[in-house]
């Protein structure tokens, strides 16, 4: 057999056959003997005292097993939701089933258990909640007002915290600037809207006195740890299983009230329970992303060199401090790919009476990229320079890496102009500008716009990830990872890595995730960390297994260990390929045969990898739009992307991640918004109102790559899961603003609905 390396090969995904043939195992499909069904009463007010809850009529309904309020579960659940580190403010928490006060529409306040899902839902109508409505702040502007009602009494001004970074003499740079540009930029709230809403099932474990929880989550071990804290029982009595998860995009990371409540109910009643989120509940009660307002300004010289940037950002954290570190990342990444000597960026994080903000694809970095990329285009507009020229003028030089950003991060590696040059080449940028000039001269009915963005993002976050590589006696390999993918293709990539490292057939590698009873403690899949941290743990574990196999091989070949090597899938005496063994032969010996001294049976290693530093993928995107002059309708004509994620383990999987990321980035630019009215009512609570992208909304995507390996991993790979989302949004907005340049339009806030574009054109007539 000719050995063929798998790293870099476009191997078909291991994950797909069972999904495509209807054999996926999702929590919503789980049925257990004696299972009952759960539904939640949710607050109809954004802010209200709960004076009483009358559940007696619901309890009398046929088929209802139990109805409980938060007060009924106070003895079973601790008031530590959201589950935060010990140093966080302990007063800004609630019971998973809230008691006393509701702080956003959709917050769970009572629960029904019934024989069928339908009976549980019907029983909700029998429950009367006595609310005392309170003034609410649903938007950042409301929350930041001087006389704003308080979400939390101990948070004056609704401020959760303030975080800032400064470097250089910003005031002097602005005072001496040739040009200064300013803008107020909005980042609207977004819903993750995964194909599969959340779902939770739980059952008692008779043997241990604990329980098993099935949940659609990105972080099984995290859910286990959180429930252990709220229930007050040991984590080894809780087993969490995440089987197939139908999309996450960050909104299924961390634990939710419903998981804690079902765990407590199972402990109390000793029966299996299941809850499946409706789409309306998903849009109303599942965490959301973005939601910022930034006042940004840049100082530049006459050649387009940006000498200073100042930003003052308001960031929404929603009703509870679920993930308040995310706006800090916006601050730290707000200079992007540019070497800007003077910087002053500050963010003020505010509470609002809305569903909490937490990770959503990109999580803090898309906001930063949007701000700096819009500023670069505004500088180009002000100085009448090509936006590409301004970017080139300000890029961090390739020989400056590793580069210490003035805002804190240490960029590992990058060649930003190389990626941009490749982008301009594949898009034929010069020809596009000529076409634009001709069409403007002819007063074309469709306005051509060309938008560019250059981005850098951070991936590979710690604190660690686990991997177990087990060679079975047959030579087949079972791999366990602490990650929990939701479509990323980790099983395929890890099988490729392990197959190459050990010399086993790709089809003989089985990869397992998502069961805390069998998988070593892991952190989970989010923040583009799957391959960079989990994959690195996997390669280190596989190499330790290979080193042990080499010792066994030396004993079997009657050779000195230093004279045996692994080469092209075989374990052989150096220079003597005829004296070679397969992994299967070694594995059988490792389990059943005579072993060399000072060795133990078996071929199995568990590795915990703690990354030495953050990894920084980057790239450049270009969008081409046509805007109808008479209607403001935007047509995406073409889209080009050059993404640098270092070494690509499986280029086909990378392409899939890029395509999906582009779609979500464009969705924010043109369509999506989770909108609340002044009373805190969600007005985009169905897919009739929340416009997610569809296939027909897009043009063909042309993708390409540059390759700049990271020094922080032997794989050389950087994250790719969020990169394209980060690059896409500013590229599209820049393209639309470029199309409207003849009208003098400098900026329109997202989403760029046709009515906004049309109104902007009319206002400049």
HUPELIN-V72483 format. One record per backbone hydrogen bond with DSSP energy under -1.0 kcal/mol. NH is the residue of the N-H (numbers start at 1). CO is the residue of the C=O. Records with the same first field share a line. If there is no record, write none. Layout:
NH: CO  CO
This chain:
8: 649
9: 6
11: 9
20: 16
21: 17
22: 19
23: 18
29: 26
30: 27
35: 32
36: 272
37: 114
38: 274
39: 112
41: 110
43: 107
48: 102
49: 132
50: 100
51: 130
54: 128
59: 55
60: 56
64: 61
65: 113
66: 113
68: 111
70: 109
76: 73
77: 73
78: 230
80: 78
81: 94
88: 85
94: 81
98: 108
102: 48
106: 43
107: 104
109: 41
110: 41
111: 68
112: 39
113: 66
114: 37
115: 63
120: 116
121: 117
122: 118
123: 119
125: 122
126: 123
127: 124
128: 54
130: 52
131: 129
132: 49
134: 47
143: 139
144: 140
145: 142
148: 145
155: 152
158: 155
159: 156
160: 349
163: 347
165: 345
167: 343
173: 169
174: 170
175: 171
176: 172
177: 174
178: 300
179: 300
181: 298
183: 296
185: 294
187: 292
190: 289
196: 246
200: 275
201: 214
202: 273
203: 212
205: 210
209: 205
211: 237
212: 203
213: 239
214: 201
215: 241
216: 199
217: 215
218: 252
223: 219
224: 220
225: 221
226: 222
227: 223
228: 224
229: 225
230: 226
231: 227
232: 228
233: 228
237: 234
238: 235
239: 211
241: 213
242: 514
244: 25
247: 245
251: 248
253: 250
260: 256
261: 257
262: 258
263: 259
264: 260
265: 261
266: 262
267: 263
268: 264
269: 265
270: 266
273: 202
274: 36
275: 200
277: 198
282: 278
283: 279
284: 280
285: 281
286: 282
288: 356
289: 190
292: 187
293: 314
294: 185
295: 312
296: 183
297: 310
298: 181
299: 308
300: 179
301: 305
304: 301
307: 299
308: 299
309: 342
310: 297
311: 344
312: 295
313: 346
314: 293
315: 348
316: 291
317: 350
319: 354
322: 320
326: 323
329: 325
330: 326
331: 327
332: 328
333: 329
334: 331
336: 333
338: 335
339: 394
340: 338
343: 167
344: 309
345: 165
346: 311
347: 163
348: 313
349: 161
350: 315
351: 158
352: 318
353: 137
354: 352
357: 317
358: 288
361: 249
363: 360
365: 362
368: 364
369: 365
370: 366
371: 367
372: 368
373: 369
374: 370
375: 371
376: 372
377: 373
378: 374
379: 375
380: 376
381: 377
382: 378
383: 379
385: 380
390: 386
391: 387
392: 388
393: 389
394: 391
395: 391
396: 337
400: 397
401: 398
403: 411
405: 409
408: 405
411: 403
419: 415
420: 416
421: 417
422: 418
423: 419
424: 420
425: 421
426: 422
427: 423
429: 424
432: 428
433: 429
434: 430
435: 431
436: 432
437: 433
438: 434
439: 435
440: 436
441: 437
442: 438
443: 440
444: 439
447: 627
449: 625
451: 623
453: 621
455: 619
457: 617
459: 615
465: 609
467: 607
468: 480
469: 605
470: 478
471: 603
472: 476
475: 472
477: 508
478: 470
479: 510
480: 468
481: 512
482: 466
493: 489
494: 490
495: 491
496: 492
497: 493
498: 494
499: 495
500: 496
501: 497
502: 498
503: 499
504: 499
508: 505
509: 506
510: 477
512: 479
516: 240
518: 515
519: 515
525: 218
529: 526
533: 529
534: 529
535: 530
537: 533
538: 534
539: 535
540: 536
541: 537
542: 538
543: 539
544: 540
545: 541
546: 542
547: 543
548: 544
549: 545
550: 546
551: 547
552: 548
553: 549
554: 550
555: 551
556: 552
557: 553
559: 554
563: 560
564: 561
565: 572
567: 570
570: 567
571: 581
572: 565
573: 579
574: 563
576: 573
579: 576
580: 578
581: 571
586: 582
587: 583
588: 584
589: 585
590: 586
591: 587
592: 588
593: 589
602: 590
605: 469
607: 467
609: 465
615: 459
618: 644
619: 455
620: 642
621: 453
622: 640
623: 451
624: 638
625: 449
626: 635
627: 447
628: 633
629: 445
632: 628
635: 626
637: 624
638: 624
639: 700
640: 622
641: 702
642: 620
643: 704
644: 618
647: 716
654: 650
655: 651
656: 652
657: 653
658: 654
659: 655
660: 656
661: 657
662: 658
663: 659
664: 660
665: 661
666: 662
667: 663
668: 664
669: 665
670: 666
671: 667
672: 667
674: 189
677: 681
680: 677
683: 675
689: 686
690: 686
692: 690
697: 694
698: 695
702: 639
704: 641
716: 713
718: 645
726: 722
727: 723
728: 724
729: 725
731: 727
732: 728
733: 729
734: 730
735: 731
736: 732
737: 733
738: 734
739: 735
740: 736
741: 738
743: 740
744: 741
745: 740
752: 669
753: 751
757: 753
758: 754
759: 755
760: 756
761: 757
762: 758
763: 759
765: 762
